[in-house]
């Protein structure tokens, strides 16, 4: 099957372009914990790991239902507060973030965020097939972009630069930078305006049914669903439903190119 009329292709990041399972993210946080512990003289890096995971899960519970991205500086503030003895709210209770911020400085928070971003780029490999696809589509005349929910846009910027993808990309559109997460239509409207392509000529490719397929179709885009790529992931996920259909289903991202006709 070939989809006609596609002029732009947007690609989800986590578990679409780049596999992100629990083991990989744990390695990223372990690297972050080691770097932060040395810099800030934290005695127990293992506690940093546990605390980071608990505060990540709290943020997902609070923010995802509101279509808001989780905030890494906020998480870093909360983690440092806990490590330094601040009273911890029960799991289903929100933090008083102003009070939590009293336990750290802005420079310390920035150090944690940068350490996490750098660790992600250093620890998570860039699949060669993803880079080959991006460059192939761009070379054929498609406007290619990343469109992703992610808590720090700078991490995807750095990753794309390090992987050599950036020259082929027409844009990197990330929820943290835009202010809302997929499937909210605002993130799709933002991307299409900057790509300069009408909605019906944009194909979005992703692994999450609600965020990627449901969001793209509600925005009037085409949608390709990448099957079986959510892995054992701590990222928010959804289950497939019958209220929307994908225009294309893929078992491998590398197969995408053969389903597209070159833009005229």
Secondary structure, DSSP 8 states (H G I E B T S, - for coil): --BTT--EEEE-TBTTTB---HHHHHHHHHHHHHHHHHHHT-S-HHHHHHHHHHHHHHHHHHHGGGT----HHHHHHHHHHHHTT-----TTS---HHHHGGGS-HHHHHHHHHHHHHHHHHHS---HHHHHHHHHHHHTT-EEEEEE--S-HHHHHHHHHHHT-GGG-SEEEEHHHHT--TTSHHHHHHHHHHHT--GGGEEEEES-IIIIIIHHHHTT-EEEEETT---S--S------SS---SEEES-GGGGGGGB----
